[in-house]
Amino acid sequence: MSLRAVLLITLQREPGTGYDVLQRFKAGLAHVWQASHQQLYRELDRMRGDGLLTCETVPQAERPDRKVYRLTEAGRQALDGWLAEPLAASPVRQPLFAKFFAWERWPEPARRAELAALSEQLEQRMQTYAAIEAEWFSDPETLTPAQRAPWHTLRLGRRLTETWLEWIEEVME
């Protein structure tokens, strides 16, 4: 998945500023995509240059002007084209796995510290998933199919994270 596709998805329902898009990421897409402020703003500018977005500058008193981005027809077509294309399974590109091929040279204290730190990060991710679920998906039975689809991705993210945590435990033993 590319940042461009995620931005098209994020702006499909309503226009927004870069800040708005970042907040939408945090609220709903944090479990599927992450991007820095710089990456996001660079891609928004590229997309505008490619004719996928328009940008309306809204003056503000005592604050910098707001730039509100909106999908163009070309942006909607690009989103539709991306959605229609089947995705290939992503290769597992995990630098940590490469270290396992040098197990005998990887100092045990460094190995244990790295796996403990990863475990802590994954536990934090689980807390983030729980917060997202509590805020957005507290009653899954009442969700429409469109609302249920992101909930399914959240559930998959939790399962994958649980698998990682179990794997780390297994390796640590």
TIVO-2410 file (N, C-alpha, C; in nm, 3 decimals):
# residues 173
REC num residu      c1      c2      c3 atome chaine
REC   1      M   0.086  -0.117   0.000     N      A
REC   1      M   0.000   0.000   0.000    CA      A
REC   1      M   0.090   0.122   0.000     C      A
REC   2      S   0.046   0.224  -0.065     N      A
REC   2      S   0.125   0.346  -0.069    CA      A
REC   2      S   0.057   0.453   0.014     C      A
REC   3      L   0.136   0.549   0.054     N      A
REC   3      L   0.082   0.663   0.127    CA      A
REC   3      L  -0.022   0.735   0.041     C      A
REC   4      R   0.002   0.740  -0.087     N      A
REC   4      R  -0.093   0.806  -0.179    CA      A
REC   4      R  -0.231   0.741  -0.169     C      A
REC   5      A  -0.236   0.610  -0.171     N      A
REC   5      A  -0.365   0.540  -0.162    CA      A
REC   5      A  -0.432   0.569  -0.029     C      A
REC   6      V  -0.356   0.570   0.077     N      A
REC   6      V  -0.414   0.598   0.209    CA      A
REC   6      V  -0.468   0.741   0.216     C      A
REC   7      L  -0.398   0.835   0.155     N      A
REC   7      L  -0.446   0.974   0.153    CA      A
REC   7      L  -0.574   0.986   0.070     C      A
REC   8      L  -0.579   0.917  -0.042     N      A
REC   8      L  -0.702   0.918  -0.122    CA      A
REC   8      L  -0.819   0.863  -0.041     C      A
REC   9      I  -0.794   0.753   0.030     N      A
REC   9      I  -0.899   0.694   0.114    CA      A
REC   9      I  -0.941   0.792   0.223     C      A
REC  10      T  -0.844   0.856   0.284     N      A
REC  10      T  -0.871   0.947   0.395    CA      A
REC  10      T  -0.952   1.069   0.350     C      A
REC  11      L  -0.926   1.117   0.229     N      A
REC  11      L  -0.994   1.237   0.182    CA      A
REC  11      L  -1.121   1.208   0.101     C      A
REC  12      Q  -1.154   1.079   0.080     N      A
REC  12      Q  -1.270   1.047  -0.004    CA      A
REC  12      Q  -1.401   1.095   0.056     C      A
REC  13      R  -1.416   1.089   0.188     N      A
REC  13      R  -1.544   1.124   0.250    CA      A
REC  13      R  -1.561   1.274   0.270     C      A
REC  14      E  -1.450   1.339   0.307     N      A
REC  14      E  -1.459   1.484   0.326    CA      A
REC  14      E  -1.322   1.546   0.311     C      A
REC  15      P  -1.320   1.670   0.264     N      A
REC  15      P  -1.194   1.741   0.249    CA      A
REC  15      P  -1.129   1.762   0.387     C      A
REC  16      G  -1.004   1.799   0.386     N      A
REC  16      G  -0.938   1.827   0.513    CA      A
REC  16      G  -0.803   1.890   0.493     C      A
REC  17      T  -0.753   1.946   0.602     N      A
REC  17      T  -0.618   2.000   0.604    CA      A
REC  17      T  -0.521   1.887   0.631     C      A
REC  18      G  -0.394   1.915   0.618     N      A
REC  18      G  -0.295   1.814   0.653    CA      A
REC  18      G  -0.310   1.769   0.797     C      A
REC  19      Y  -0.339   1.865   0.884     N      A
REC  19      Y  -0.361   1.832   1.025    CA      A
REC  19      Y  -0.482   1.740   1.042     C      A
REC  20      D  -0.590   1.771   0.969     N      A
REC  20      D  -0.710   1.686   0.975    CA      A
REC  20      D  -0.676   1.543   0.933     C      A
REC  21      V  -0.600   1.531   0.825     N      A
REC  21      V  -0.563   1.399   0.774    CA      A
REC  21      V  -0.481   1.325   0.879     C      A
REC  22      L  -0.387   1.395   0.942     N      A
REC  22      L  -0.305   1.333   1.046    CA      A
REC  22      L  -0.392   1.284   1.162     C      A
REC  23      Q  -0.491   1.362   1.200     N      A
REC  23      Q  -0.581   1.321   1.309    CA      A
REC  23      Q  -0.664   1.201   1.268     C      A
REC  24      R  -0.706   1.196   1.142     N      A
REC  24      R  -0.782   1.080   1.094    CA      A
REC  24      R  -0.695   0.955   1.096     C      A
REC  25      F  -0.567   0.972   1.063     N      A
REC  25      F  -0.474   0.860   1.072    CA      A
REC  25      F  -0.472   0.807   1.213     C      A
REC  26      K  -0.452   0.898   1.309     N      A
REC  26      K  -0.442   0.857   1.449    CA      A
REC  26      K  -0.570   0.792   1.498     C      A
REC  27      A  -0.683   0.843   1.453     N      A
REC  27      A  -0.811   0.793   1.502    CA      A
REC  27      A  -0.850   0.659   1.441     C      A
REC  28      G  -0.821   0.639   1.315     N      A
REC  28      G  -0.875   0.519   1.254    CA      A
REC  28      G  -0.777   0.435   1.174     C      A
REC  29      L  -0.672   0.497   1.124     N      A
REC  29      L  -0.581   0.424   1.037    CA      A
REC  29      L  -0.448   0.390   1.102     C      A
REC  30      A  -0.432   0.425   1.228     N      A
REC  30      A  -0.304   0.403   1.296    CA      A
REC  30      A  -0.262   0.257   1.295     C      A
REC  31      H  -0.359   0.168   1.290     N      A
REC  31      H  -0.324   0.026   1.293    CA      A
REC  31      H  -0.292  -0.031   1.155     C      A
REC  32      V  -0.308   0.049   1.050     N      A
REC  32      V  -0.274  -0.002   0.917    CA      A
REC  32      V  -0.167   0.080   0.845     C      A
REC  33      W  -0.146   0.203   0.887     N      A
REC  33      W  -0.048   0.286   0.818    CA      A
REC  33      W   0.002   0.394   0.910     C      A
REC  34      Q   0.131   0.425   0.898     N      A
REC  34      Q   0.189   0.536   0.973    CA      A
REC  34      Q   0.271   0.620   0.879     C      A
REC  35      A   0.268   0.749   0.902     N      A
REC  35      A   0.348   0.841   0.821    CA      A
REC  35      A   0.383   0.961   0.907     C      A
REC  36      S   0.500   1.016   0.881     N      A
REC  36      S   0.541   1.136   0.953    CA      A
REC  36      S   0.470   1.257   0.893     C      A
REC  37      H   0.473   1.367   0.967     N      A
REC  37      H   0.415   1.492   0.916    CA      A
REC  37      H   0.478   1.528   0.781     C      A
REC  38      Q   0.611   1.517   0.775     N      A
REC  38      Q   0.683   1.555   0.654    CA      A
REC  38      Q   0.642   1.469   0.535     C      A
REC  39      Q   0.632   1.338   0.556     N      A
REC  39      Q   0.591   1.250   0.447    CA      A
REC  39      Q   0.452   1.286   0.397     C      A
REC  40      L   0.363   1.310   0.492     N      A
REC  40      L   0.225   1.340   0.458    CA      A
REC  40      L   0.215   1.469   0.376     C      A
REC  41      Y   0.279   1.576   0.422     N      A
REC  41      Y   0.269   1.703   0.351    CA      A
REC  41      Y   0.339   1.698   0.215     C      A
REC  42      R   0.451   1.627   0.206     N      A
REC  42      R   0.518   1.612   0.075    CA      A
REC  42      R   0.427   1.540  -0.024     C      A
REC  43      E   0.361   1.432   0.024     N      A
REC  43      E   0.275   1.356  -0.067    CA      A
REC  43      E   0.151   1.435  -0.104     C      A
REC  44      L   0.094   1.511  -0.012     N      A
REC  44      L  -0.021   1.597  -0.046    CA      A
REC  44      L   0.019   1.696  -0.156     C      A
REC  45      D   0.138   1.754  -0.145     N      A
REC  45      D   0.184   1.849  -0.249    CA      A
REC  45      D   0.203   1.777  -0.383     C      A
REC  46      R   0.261   1.657  -0.380     N      A
REC  46      R   0.278   1.580  -0.505    CA      A
REC  46      R   0.143   1.547  -0.568     C      A
REC  47      M   0.050   1.506  -0.484     N      A
REC  47      M  -0.083   1.469  -0.535    CA      A
REC  47      M  -0.153   1.590  -0.595     C      A
REC  48      R  -0.135   1.704  -0.534     N      A
REC  48      R  -0.192   1.827  -0.590    CA      A
REC  48      R  -0.128   1.856  -0.725     C      A
REC  49      G   0.004   1.842  -0.732     N      A
REC  49      G   0.076   1.862  -0.858    CA      A
REC  49      G   0.034   1.764  -0.966     C      A
REC  50      D  -0.004   1.644  -0.925     N      A
REC  50      D  -0.049   1.542  -1.020    CA      A
REC  50      D  -0.197   1.555  -1.056     C      A
REC  51      G  -0.264   1.655  -1.000     N      A
REC  51      G  -0.405   1.679  -1.033    CA      A
REC  51      G  -0.503   1.591  -0.958     C      A
REC  52      L  -0.458   1.521  -0.853     N      A
REC  52      L  -0.547   1.434  -0.777    CA      A
REC  52      L  -0.621   1.509  -0.667     C      A
REC  53      L  -0.568   1.624  -0.629     N      A
REC  53      L  -0.627   1.705  -0.523    CA      A
REC  53      L  -0.630   1.850  -0.566     C      A
REC  54      T  -0.726   1.923  -0.510     N      A
REC  54      T  -0.721   2.068  -0.516    CA      A
REC  54      T  -0.685   2.115  -0.375     C      A
REC  55      C  -0.639   2.237  -0.367     N      A
REC  55      C  -0.603   2.291  -0.237    CA      A
REC  55      C  -0.657   2.433  -0.228     C      A
REC  56      E  -0.747   2.453  -0.134     N      A
REC  56      E  -0.805   2.586  -0.112    CA      A
REC  56      E  -0.736   2.647   0.010     C      A
REC  57      T  -0.684   2.767  -0.007     N      A
REC  57      T  -0.620   2.837   0.104    CA      A
REC  57      T  -0.726   2.921   0.175     C      A
REC  58      V  -0.743   2.894   0.303     N      A
REC  58      V  -0.843   2.965   0.383    CA      A
REC  58      V  -0.769   3.056   0.481     C      A
REC  59      P  -0.781   3.188   0.463     N      A
REC  59      P  -0.711   3.279   0.554    CA      A
REC  59      P  -0.767   3.270   0.696     C      A
REC  60      Q  -0.677   3.286   0.793     N      A
REC  60      Q  -0.717   3.286   0.934    CA      A
REC  60      Q  -0.653   3.407   1.002     C      A
REC  61      A  -0.725   3.467   1.092     N      A
REC  61      A  -0.670   3.579   1.169    CA      A
REC  61      A  -0.577   3.523   1.276     C      A
REC  62      E  -0.460   3.582   1.286     N      A
REC  62      E  -0.362   3.548   1.390    CA      A
REC  62      E  -0.312   3.404   1.385     C      A
REC  63      R  -0.331   3.337   1.275     N      A
REC  63      R  -0.281   3.201   1.256    CA      A
REC  63      R  -0.240   3.187   1.111     C      A
REC  64      P  -0.157   3.089   1.083     N      A
REC  64      P  -0.123   3.065   0.942    CA      A
REC  64      P  -0.248   3.023   0.864     C      A
REC  65      D  -0.247   3.055   0.734     N      A
REC  65      D  -0.360   3.015   0.649    CA      A
REC  65      D  -0.374   2.863   0.649     C      A
REC  66      R  -0.498   2.817   0.641     N      A
REC  66      R  -0.527   2.673   0.634    CA      A
REC  66      R  -0.530   2.631   0.487     C      A
REC  67      K  -0.474   2.516   0.459     N      A
REC  67      K  -0.481   2.458   0.325    CA      A
REC  67      K  -0.575   2.339   0.335     C      A
REC  68      V  -0.690   2.350   0.266     N      A
REC  68      V  -0.789   2.243   0.270    CA      A
REC  68      V  -0.781   2.165   0.139     C      A
REC  69      Y  -0.752   2.036   0.152     N      A
REC  69      Y  -0.735   1.948   0.036    CA      A
REC  69      Y  -0.867   1.876   0.006     C      A
REC  70      R  -0.894   1.861  -0.124     N      A
REC  70      R  -1.017   1.796  -0.169    CA      A
REC  70      R  -0.983   1.709  -0.291     C      A
REC  71      L  -1.043   1.591  -0.297     N      A
REC  71      L  -1.021   1.504  -0.414    CA      A
REC  71      L  -1.079   1.568  -0.539     C      A
REC  72      T  -1.007   1.555  -0.648     N      A
REC  72      T  -1.060   1.593  -0.779    CA      A
REC  72      T  -1.123   1.468  -0.841     C      A
REC  73      E  -1.182   1.485  -0.956     N      A
REC  73      E  -1.235   1.368  -1.028    CA      A
REC  73      E  -1.121   1.271  -1.060     C      A
REC  74      A  -1.005   1.324  -1.097     N      A
REC  74      A  -0.889   1.238  -1.124    CA      A
REC  74      A  -0.847   1.164  -0.997     C      A
REC  75      G  -0.859   1.229  -0.882     N      A
REC  75      G  -0.828   1.164  -0.755    CA      A
REC  75      G  -0.924   1.051  -0.725     C      A
REC  76      R  -1.054   1.074  -0.752     N      A
REC  76      R  -1.153   0.967  -0.732    CA      A
REC  76      R  -1.127   0.851  -0.827     C      A
REC  77      Q  -1.090   0.881  -0.950     N      A
REC  77      Q  -1.059   0.776  -1.047    CA      A
REC  77      Q  -0.934   0.698  -1.005     C      A
REC  78      A  -0.834   0.769  -0.953     N      A
REC  78      A  -0.713   0.701  -0.906    CA      A
REC  78      A  -0.746   0.608  -0.789     C      A
REC  79      L  -0.832   0.654  -0.699     N      A
REC  79      L  -0.873   0.570  -0.586    CA      A
REC  79      L  -0.949   0.448  -0.637     C      A
REC  80      D  -1.044   0.470  -0.729     N      A
REC  80      D  -1.121   0.358  -0.784    CA      A
REC  80      D  -1.029   0.258  -0.854     C      A
REC  81      G  -0.931   0.308  -0.928     N      A
REC  81      G  -0.837   0.220  -0.996    CA      A
REC  81      G  -0.754   0.139  -0.897     C      A
REC  82      W  -0.709   0.203  -0.791     N      A
REC  82      W  -0.630   0.132  -0.690    CA      A
REC  82      W  -0.716   0.027  -0.621     C      A
REC  83      L  -0.841   0.061  -0.589     N      A
REC  83      L  -0.930  -0.034  -0.523    CA      A
REC  83      L  -0.962  -0.153  -0.612     C      A
REC  84      A  -0.967  -0.131  -0.744     N      A
REC  84      A  -1.002  -0.239  -0.837    CA      A
REC  84      A  -0.887  -0.335  -0.862     C      A
REC  85      E  -0.765  -0.292  -0.839     N      A
REC  85      E  -0.647  -0.376  -0.864    CA      A
REC  85      E  -0.624  -0.471  -0.748     C      A
REC  86      P  -0.611  -0.600  -0.777     N      A
REC  86      P  -0.578  -0.693  -0.667    CA      A
REC  86      P  -0.436  -0.668  -0.618     C      A
REC  87      L  -0.418  -0.681  -0.489     N      A
REC  87      L  -0.287  -0.661  -0.429    CA      A
REC  87      L  -0.216  -0.795  -0.415     C      A
REC  88      A  -0.088  -0.796  -0.438     N      A
REC  88      A  -0.007  -0.915  -0.415    CA      A
REC  88      A   0.024  -0.923  -0.266     C      A
REC  89      A   0.048  -1.042  -0.219     N      A
REC  89      A   0.090  -1.057  -0.080    CA      A
REC  89      A   0.222  -0.983  -0.061     C      A
REC  90      S   0.230  -0.906   0.044     N      A
REC  90      S   0.351  -0.830   0.071    CA      A
REC  90      S   0.460  -0.922   0.124     C      A
REC  91      P   0.582  -0.903   0.075     N      A
REC  91      P   0.690  -0.984   0.131    CA      A
REC  91      P   0.716  -0.942   0.276     C      A
REC  92      V   0.761  -1.036   0.355     N      A
REC  92      V   0.796  -1.004   0.492    CA      A
REC  92      V   0.937  -0.945   0.489     C      A
REC  93      R   0.944  -0.816   0.513     N      A
REC  93      R   1.074  -0.748   0.517    CA      A
REC  93      R   1.095  -0.705   0.661     C      A
REC  94      Q   1.155  -0.791   0.736     N      A
REC  94      Q   1.174  -0.765   0.878    CA      A
REC  94      Q   1.323  -0.776   0.907     C      A
REC  95      P   1.391  -0.663   0.927     N      A
REC  95      P   1.535  -0.667   0.954    CA      A
REC  95      P   1.571  -0.757   1.073     C      A
REC  96      L   1.482  -0.766   1.170     N      A
REC  96      L   1.507  -0.852   1.285    CA      A
REC  96      L   1.531  -0.996   1.241     C      A
REC  97      F   1.455  -1.042   1.143     N      A
REC  97      F   1.470  -1.180   1.098    CA      A
REC  97      F   1.611  -1.207   1.045     C      A
REC  98      A   1.669  -1.108   0.980     N      A
REC  98      A   1.805  -1.125   0.927    CA      A
REC  98      A   1.903  -1.153   1.040     C      A
REC  99      K   1.882  -1.091   1.156     N      A
REC  99      K   1.972  -1.114   1.269    CA      A
REC  99      K   1.972  -1.260   1.313     C      A
REC 100      F   1.863  -1.328   1.291     N      A
REC 100      F   1.855  -1.468   1.332    CA      A
REC 100      F   1.948  -1.557   1.249     C      A
REC 101      F   1.987  -1.510   1.131     N      A
REC 101      F   2.079  -1.585   1.048    CA      A
REC 101      F   2.224  -1.565   1.092     C      A
REC 102      A   2.243  -1.478   1.190     N      A
REC 102      A   2.375  -1.458   1.250    CA      A
REC 102      A   2.365  -1.480   1.400     C      A
REC 103      W   2.281  -1.573   1.438     N      A
REC 103      W   2.251  -1.600   1.579    CA      A
REC 103      W   2.378  -1.617   1.663     C      A
REC 104      E   2.474  -1.693   1.610     N      A
REC 104      E   2.594  -1.723   1.688    CA      A
REC 104      E   2.681  -1.599   1.712     C      A
REC 105      R   2.668  -1.498   1.631     N      A
REC 105      R   2.746  -1.374   1.650    CA      A
REC 105      R   2.667  -1.268   1.723     C      A
REC 106      W   2.537  -1.284   1.733     N      A
REC 106      W   2.450  -1.186   1.796    CA      A
REC 106      W   2.463  -1.202   1.947     C      A
REC 107      P   2.523  -1.105   2.016     N      A
REC 107      P   2.544  -1.120   2.159    CA      A
REC 107      P   2.412  -1.139   2.235     C      A
REC 108      E   2.412  -1.237   2.324     N      A
REC 108      E   2.289  -1.269   2.397    CA      A
REC 108      E   2.229  -1.147   2.468     C      A
REC 109      P   2.308  -1.064   2.537     N      A
REC 109      P   2.246  -0.947   2.602    CA      A
REC 109      P   2.178  -0.852   2.501     C      A
REC 110      A   2.241  -0.834   2.386     N      A
REC 110      A   2.181  -0.748   2.283    CA      A
REC 110      A   2.054  -0.811   2.229     C      A
REC 111      R   2.058  -0.942   2.209     N      A
REC 111      R   1.942  -1.015   2.157    CA      A
REC 111      R   1.825  -1.003   2.256     C      A
REC 112      R   1.853  -1.029   2.382     N      A
REC 112      R   1.748  -1.022   2.484    CA      A
REC 112      R   1.692  -0.880   2.496     C      A
REC 113      A   1.779  -0.781   2.491     N      A
REC 113      A   1.735  -0.641   2.501    CA      A
REC 113      A   1.647  -0.604   2.382     C      A
REC 114      E   1.688  -0.646   2.263     N      A
REC 114      E   1.609  -0.614   2.144    CA      A
REC 114      E   1.472  -0.680   2.148     C      A
REC 115      L   1.467  -0.806   2.185     N      A
REC 115      L   1.339  -0.876   2.190    CA      A
REC 115      L   1.251  -0.820   2.303     C      A
REC 116      A   1.310  -0.781   2.414     N      A
REC 116      A   1.231  -0.721   2.523    CA      A
REC 116      A   1.174  -0.586   2.479     C      A
REC 117      A   1.255  -0.506   2.410     N      A
REC 117      A   1.207  -0.376   2.362    CA      A
REC 117      A   1.095  -0.394   2.260     C      A
REC 118      L   1.112  -0.491   2.170     N      A
REC 118      L   1.008  -0.519   2.072    CA      A
REC 118      L   0.880  -0.563   2.140     C      A
REC 119      S   0.894  -0.648   2.239     N      A
REC 119      S   0.777  -0.694   2.314    CA      A
REC 119      S   0.704  -0.576   2.378     C      A
REC 120      E   0.778  -0.484   2.435     N      A
REC 120      E   0.718  -0.365   2.498    CA      A
REC 120      E   0.644  -0.280   2.394     C      A
REC 121      Q   0.705  -0.262   2.277     N      A
REC 121      Q   0.640  -0.186   2.170    CA      A
REC 121      Q   0.510  -0.253   2.126     C      A
REC 122      L   0.514  -0.385   2.117     N      A
REC 122      L   0.394  -0.459   2.075    CA      A
REC 122      L   0.286  -0.453   2.182     C      A
REC 123      E   0.324  -0.454   2.307     N      A
REC 123      E   0.225  -0.439   2.415    CA      A
REC 123      E   0.160  -0.301   2.407     C      A
REC 124      Q   0.240  -0.200   2.377     N      A
REC 124      Q   0.183  -0.065   2.359    CA      A
REC 124      Q   0.088  -0.061   2.240     C      A
REC 125      R   0.125  -0.132   2.133     N      A
REC 125      R   0.038  -0.139   2.016    CA      A
REC 125      R  -0.096  -0.203   2.054     C      A
REC 126      M  -0.090  -0.308   2.135     N      A
REC 126      M  -0.214  -0.373   2.180    CA      A
REC 126      M  -0.301  -0.275   2.258     C      A
REC 127      Q  -0.239  -0.191   2.338     N      A
REC 127      Q  -0.315  -0.089   2.412    CA      A
REC 127      Q  -0.379   0.011   2.316     C      A
REC 128      T  -0.305   0.048   2.213     N      A
REC 128      T  -0.360   0.139   2.112    CA      A
REC 128      T  -0.479   0.075   2.042     C      A
REC 129      Y  -0.465  -0.052   2.005     N      A
REC 129      Y  -0.576  -0.123   1.942    CA      A
REC 129      Y  -0.697  -0.126   2.034     C      A
REC 130      A  -0.675  -0.152   2.162     N      A
REC 130      A  -0.786  -0.156   2.257    CA      A
REC 130      A  -0.854  -0.020   2.267     C      A
REC 131      A  -0.776   0.087   2.266     N      A
REC 131      A  -0.834   0.222   2.273    CA      A
REC 131      A  -0.914   0.254   2.147     C      A
REC 132      I  -0.861   0.216   2.031     N      A
REC 132      I  -0.934   0.239   1.905    CA      A
REC 132      I  -1.064   0.160   1.907     C      A
REC 133      E  -1.057   0.036   1.950     N      A
REC 133      E  -1.177  -0.048   1.952    CA      A
REC 133      E  -1.281   0.009   2.049     C      A
REC 134      A  -1.237   0.055   2.164     N      A
REC 134      A  -1.331   0.111   2.261    CA      A
REC 134      A  -1.397   0.238   2.208     C      A
REC 135      E  -1.319   0.320   2.137     N      A
REC 135      E  -1.374   0.446   2.088    CA      A
REC 135      E  -1.461   0.430   1.963     C      A
REC 136      W  -1.418   0.345   1.870     N      A
REC 136      W  -1.485   0.338   1.740    CA      A
REC 136      W  -1.572   0.215   1.721     C      A
REC 137      F  -1.542   0.107   1.792     N      A
REC 137      F  -1.609  -0.019   1.763    CA      A
REC 137      F  -1.659  -0.086   1.891     C      A
REC 138      S  -1.711  -0.008   1.983     N      A
REC 138      S  -1.748  -0.063   2.114    CA      A
REC 138      S  -1.864  -0.163   2.106     C      A
REC 139      D  -1.949  -0.150   2.004     N      A
REC 139      D  -2.060  -0.244   1.990    CA      A
REC 139      D  -2.064  -0.297   1.847     C      A
REC 140      P  -1.978  -0.395   1.816     N      A
REC 140      P  -1.965  -0.443   1.677    CA      A
REC 140      P  -2.096  -0.492   1.615     C      A
REC 141      E  -2.188  -0.541   1.696     N      A
REC 141      E  -2.315  -0.592   1.642    CA      A
REC 141      E  -2.398  -0.483   1.576     C      A
REC 142      T  -2.376  -0.357   1.614     N      A
REC 142      T  -2.456  -0.247   1.558    CA      A
REC 142      T  -2.391  -0.183   1.436     C      A
REC 143      L  -2.273  -0.229   1.399     N      A
REC 143      L  -2.201  -0.168   1.288    CA      A
REC 143      L  -2.261  -0.209   1.153     C      A
REC 144      T  -2.262  -0.116   1.062     N      A
REC 144      T  -2.301  -0.146   0.924    CA      A
REC 144      T  -2.184  -0.221   0.858     C      A
REC 145      P  -2.207  -0.285   0.745     N      A
REC 145      P  -2.095  -0.352   0.678    CA      A
REC 145      P  -1.977  -0.258   0.649     C      A
REC 146      A  -2.006  -0.134   0.610     N      A
REC 146      A  -1.899  -0.037   0.582    CA      A
REC 146      A  -1.821  -0.003   0.710     C      A
REC 147      Q  -1.891   0.004   0.823     N      A
REC 147      Q  -1.825   0.033   0.949    CA      A
REC 147      Q  -1.751  -0.091   1.002     C      A
REC 148      R  -1.800  -0.206   0.966     N      A
REC 148      R  -1.741  -0.332   1.013    CA      A
REC 148      R  -1.608  -0.361   0.945     C      A
REC 149      A  -1.591  -0.318   0.821     N      A
REC 149      A  -1.468  -0.348   0.747    CA      A
REC 149      A  -1.343  -0.298   0.821     C      A
REC 150      P  -1.337  -0.173   0.866     N      A
REC 150      P  -1.218  -0.130   0.942    CA      A
REC 150      P  -1.203  -0.206   1.074     C      A
REC 151      W  -1.314  -0.246   1.133     N      A
REC 151      W  -1.309  -0.323   1.257    CA      A
REC 151      W  -1.238  -0.457   1.231     C      A
REC 152      H  -1.265  -0.517   1.116     N      A
REC 152      H  -1.199  -0.643   1.082    CA      A
REC 152      H  -1.048  -0.624   1.070     C      A
REC 153      T  -1.005  -0.511   1.012     N      A
REC 153      T  -0.860  -0.488   1.001    CA      A
REC 153      T  -0.799  -0.469   1.140     C      A
REC 154      L  -0.872  -0.405   1.228     N      A
REC 154      L  -0.824  -0.389   1.366    CA      A
REC 154      L  -0.809  -0.525   1.433     C      A
REC 155      R  -0.906  -0.611   1.415     N      A
REC 155      R  -0.900  -0.745   1.473    CA      A
REC 155      R  -0.781  -0.823   1.418     C      A
REC 156      L  -0.756  -0.811   1.288     N      A
REC 156      L  -0.640  -0.879   1.229    CA      A
REC 156      L  -0.511  -0.822   1.288     C      A
REC 157      G  -0.503  -0.691   1.301     N      A
REC 157      G  -0.385  -0.630   1.361    CA      A
REC 157      G  -0.361  -0.683   1.502     C      A
REC 158      R  -0.467  -0.697   1.579     N      A
REC 158      R  -0.453  -0.753   1.715    CA      A
REC 158      R  -0.403  -0.897   1.710     C      A
REC 159      R  -0.459  -0.976   1.620     N      A
REC 159      R  -0.417  -1.116   1.610    CA      A
REC 159      R  -0.271  -1.129   1.569     C      A
REC 160      L  -0.230  -1.048   1.471     N      A
REC 160      L  -0.091  -1.052   1.427    CA      A
REC 160      L   0.003  -1.009   1.541     C      A
REC 161      T  -0.037  -0.907   1.614     N      A
REC 161      T   0.045  -0.859   1.726    CA      A
REC 161      T   0.052  -0.964   1.835     C      A
REC 162      E  -0.060  -1.031   1.863     N      A
REC 162      E  -0.059  -1.140   1.961    CA      A
REC 162      E   0.034  -1.252   1.917     C      A
REC 163      T   0.034  -1.282   1.787     N      A
REC 163      T   0.123  -1.385   1.734    CA      A
REC 163      T   0.269  -1.345   1.752     C      A
REC 164      W   0.301  -1.219   1.723     N      A
REC 164      W   0.437  -1.170   1.745    CA      A
REC 164      W   0.477  -1.186   1.892     C      A
REC 165      L   0.388  -1.148   1.982     N      A
REC 165      L   0.420  -1.159   2.125    CA      A
REC 165      L   0.444  -1.304   2.166     C      A
REC 166      E   0.362  -1.395   2.115     N      A
REC 166      E   0.382  -1.537   2.144    CA      A
REC 166      E   0.515  -1.586   2.086     C      A
REC 167      W   0.548  -1.540   1.966     N      A
REC 167      W   0.672  -1.580   1.901    CA      A
REC 167      W   0.793  -1.532   1.983     C      A
REC 168      I   0.788  -1.408   2.031     N      A
REC 168      I   0.898  -1.355   2.111    CA      A
REC 168      I   0.916  -1.438   2.238     C      A
REC 169      E   0.804  -1.473   2.301     N      A
REC 169      E   0.811  -1.558   2.420    CA      A
REC 169      E   0.879  -1.691   2.388     C      A
REC 170      E   0.841  -1.749   2.277     N      A
REC 170      E   0.898  -1.877   2.234    CA      A
REC 170      E   1.049  -1.864   2.212     C      A
REC 171      V   1.090  -1.758   2.144     N      A
REC 171      V   1.233  -1.738   2.115    CA      A
REC 171      V   1.310  -1.713   2.244     C      A
REC 172      M   1.252  -1.638   2.336     N      A
REC 172      M   1.320  -1.605   2.462    CA      A
REC 172      M   1.342  -1.730   2.547     C      A
REC 173      E   1.255  -1.830   2.535     N      A
REC 173      E   1.272  -1.954   2.609    CA      A
REC 173      E   1.389  -2.030   2.554     C      A
***
